[in-house]
Amino acid sequence: MIPDTAGLHASRRTMLGIACGMGAGALWGLVFLAPALAHDFSPLQLTIGRYVFYGLFSAAIMAPRWRRTIAQATRSDWLALGWLGLCGNIFYYILLSGAVQLGGIAMTSLVIGFLPVAVTLVGSRDHGAVPLVRLWPSLLLSVAGVLCIGWQAVAAPAAGSAGRQLIGLACAGGALLSWVVFAVGNSRALNRLDHIGVHDWNLLMGIVTGSLSLLLVPWSLAFDGEPHAMLDWARLAGVSMGVALLASILGNLLWNRMSRLLPLTLVGQMILFETLFALLYGFLWEARLPTGLEAAAFVLVVASVLSCIAAHRGPAAPEAIQPA
């Protein structure tokens, strides 16, 4: 019997893509901790710190092949890098940091947890995507999981006034919208690339985002002028460097690799790992075990991902996992 080499290759691509998605989620979950670690700094200052170091690290890594990469980049590539960096990096992290500081990690994780549902619904219209009807079990499990997290947040809300909670909720909603636009736009941009590697695309985005974040420094000096001790600034620098290296460099590299291996409908489900790891880090930070509702949410979210993987292994799977 002749082995199905095409099916075996497709299965390996899917498994490698899922592994990259899990790794990216584990690293991206760290960004939820940064606003808590540097809670005395504003979301704007946290954003500037993170992306300035992201740009510096990217420039240092790309330095040996800078001229060759620049020569390959087109005008449309620079435009895409600019709006993706602004929308998916700067706007997203300002809003996410504000949501964590005002509403807490649980509420923020709830809202960001809807990312897989939103991205999967958008990706279901792409050519070669798994039909939406086969994704409903996964989507329903995902919704059930984030509702469990939401009920837990309502039952034991973070300390603060109702006004702060509402502002935090609005920031989380804005972060959700920003990341949906970024996830869809970046996945489609990567699938169109044939002259720039995934790693170089990530580094170029770091350089562009770092340059854009420098434009925010005068704004920060004018409106975030609260004095801080040198030790506090050192802590902000350490947190910013760690998030830039782990989340922005390594996490984005894994995510971009995954985006070329998986269809957009499955890419949406991989975002669930960011929510899972963010909650796990939150439990470790607060030195407590998850409640019953939080444990149920973990189970439902994992079941959602496994259900989506099963949907992509059906008859339409070989076509669905081919790059667009």
JOGI-V732213 format. One line per field, one symbol per residue. ss: DSSP state (~ for helix, > for strand, _ for the rest). Layout:
# JOGI-V732213
ss->???
This chain:
# JOGI-V732213
ss->____~~~~~~~~~~~~~~~~~~~~~~~~__~~~~~~~_____~~~~~~~~~~~~~~~~~~~~~~~~~~~~~~__~~~~~~~~~~~~~~~~~~~~~~~~~~~~~_~~~~~~~~__~~~~~~~~~________~~~_~~~~~~~~~~~~~~~~~~~~______~~~~~~~~~~~~~~~~~~~~~~~~~~~~~~~_____~~~~~~~~~~~~~~~~~__~~~~~~~______~~~~~~~~~~~~~~~~~~~~~~~~~~~~~~~~__~~~~~~~_~~~~~~~~~~~~~~~_____~~~~~~~~~~~~~~~~~~~~_____~~~~____
